[in-house]
Amino acid sequence: MAPRGRPARITRDQIVAAAVEVGLEDFRMADVARALDVSPAALYHHVPGREELLELVAAQVLEETSYDRWAPPAAAPWPEWLRAYAVAFRSALLANAGLLRYVRLSTAATAGRLEQIDRLVAVL
């Protein structure tokens, strides 16, 4: 019988890592909970469901995908800056095509990406 009371202290990063470890094809939330050694209820305390977990995974994968060397020379015209950013972002998405349908604008714009967008907007 599962222990009662407060859910185990797990972080979203741990949850995302466990989901990736379990495999994203046909995982169940119970599989992720088992990988974390917590009850499914503890997992649902942090993530409402499978779709939301896949959105978190997609956001983290994009955040960790390095395309920091996308910038053209500083003197390049703004269309070149825009194209370079678009090509780099597209490459990051294609490198993780299985997660593409879970990318949401609200979750994809993490702190690292906002910094890149700021840089692009400053040039524009």
C-alpha positions as CSV (number, residue, x, y, z in Angstrom):
1,M,0.0,0.0,0.0
2,A,1.3,3.4,-1.0
3,P,2.1,5.8,1.9
4,R,-0.4,8.5,2.6
5,G,0.2,12.2,3.2
6,R,2.2,14.8,1.4
7,P,3.6,13.9,-2.0
8,A,7.3,13.1,-2.3
9,R,9.5,16.1,-3.0
10,I,10.4,15.8,-6.7
11,T,11.2,18.6,-9.1
12,R,10.0,19.2,-12.6
13,D,13.5,18.7,-13.9
14,Q,13.6,15.2,-12.2
15,I,10.2,14.5,-13.8
16,V,11.3,15.5,-17.2
17,A,14.5,13.5,-16.9
18,A,12.5,10.4,-15.8
19,A,10.1,10.8,-18.8
20,V,13.0,11.0,-21.2
21,E,14.7,8.0,-19.5
22,V,11.5,5.9,-19.7
23,G,11.1,6.8,-23.4
24,L,8.7,9.2,-24.9
25,E,7.0,6.9,-27.4
26,D,4.3,5.1,-25.4
27,F,5.1,5.9,-21.8
28,R,2.5,6.0,-19.1
29,M,2.5,8.3,-16.2
30,A,2.8,5.3,-13.9
31,D,6.0,4.4,-15.7
32,V,7.4,7.8,-14.9
33,A,6.3,7.6,-11.3
34,R,7.9,4.2,-11.0
35,A,11.2,5.6,-12.4
36,L,11.1,8.3,-9.8
37,D,10.1,5.9,-7.1
38,V,7.0,7.8,-6.2
39,S,3.3,7.1,-6.3
40,P,1.4,8.2,-9.4
41,A,-0.5,10.6,-7.1
42,A,2.8,12.4,-6.2
43,L,3.5,12.7,-9.9
44,Y,0.1,14.1,-10.7
45,H,0.6,16.6,-7.9
46,H,3.3,18.2,-10.1
47,V,2.1,17.5,-13.6
48,P,-1.7,17.3,-14.5
49,G,-1.2,14.7,-17.2
50,R,0.8,13.1,-20.0
51,E,0.2,15.9,-22.6
52,E,1.5,18.5,-20.1
53,L,4.5,16.3,-19.3
54,L,5.3,16.1,-23.0
55,E,5.0,19.9,-23.3
56,L,7.5,20.2,-20.4
57,V,9.9,17.8,-22.1
58,A,9.6,19.6,-25.4
59,A,10.4,23.0,-23.7
60,Q,13.4,21.6,-21.8
61,V,14.8,19.9,-25.0
62,L,14.5,23.2,-26.8
63,E,16.2,25.0,-23.9
64,E,19.0,22.5,-23.9
65,T,19.5,22.5,-27.6
66,S,22.4,24.6,-28.2
67,Y,22.2,27.0,-31.1
68,D,24.0,29.9,-29.5
69,R,26.3,30.3,-32.5
70,W,23.5,31.3,-34.8
71,A,24.3,35.0,-34.9
72,P,25.8,36.4,-38.1
73,P,28.5,39.1,-38.0
74,A,27.4,42.2,-36.0
75,A,27.5,44.4,-39.2
76,A,25.2,42.0,-41.1
77,P,21.8,43.5,-42.2
78,W,18.7,42.7,-40.2
79,P,17.3,40.3,-42.8
80,E,20.4,38.2,-42.4
81,W,20.0,38.2,-38.6
82,L,16.3,37.2,-38.9
83,R,17.1,34.4,-41.4
84,A,20.0,33.1,-39.2
85,Y,17.8,32.9,-36.1
86,A,14.9,31.2,-38.1
87,V,17.3,28.6,-39.6
88,A,18.8,27.8,-36.1
89,F,15.4,27.5,-34.5
90,R,14.1,25.3,-37.3
91,S,17.2,23.1,-36.9
92,A,16.6,22.7,-33.2
93,L,13.0,21.8,-33.8
94,L,13.9,19.2,-36.6
95,A,16.5,17.7,-34.4
96,N,13.7,16.8,-32.0
97,A,10.9,16.3,-34.5
98,G,9.1,13.7,-32.2
99,L,8.4,16.5,-29.7
100,L,7.4,19.1,-32.3
101,R,3.6,18.7,-31.7
102,Y,4.1,19.4,-28.0
103,V,6.0,22.7,-28.5
104,R,3.8,25.5,-27.3
105,L,4.8,29.2,-27.6
106,S,4.0,29.5,-23.9
107,T,6.5,26.8,-22.9
108,A,9.1,27.2,-25.6
109,A,10.1,30.7,-24.7
110,T,12.3,29.9,-21.7
111,A,14.9,32.2,-20.2
112,G,17.7,31.1,-22.5
113,R,15.5,31.5,-25.6
114,L,14.2,34.9,-24.5
115,E,17.8,36.1,-24.3
116,Q,18.3,35.0,-27.9
117,I,15.1,36.7,-29.0
118,D,16.1,39.9,-27.2
119,R,19.4,39.8,-29.1
120,L,17.5,39.4,-32.4
121,V,15.0,42.2,-31.6
122,A,17.7,44.6,-30.6
123,V,19.2,44.2,-34.1
124,L,15.8,44.6,-35.8
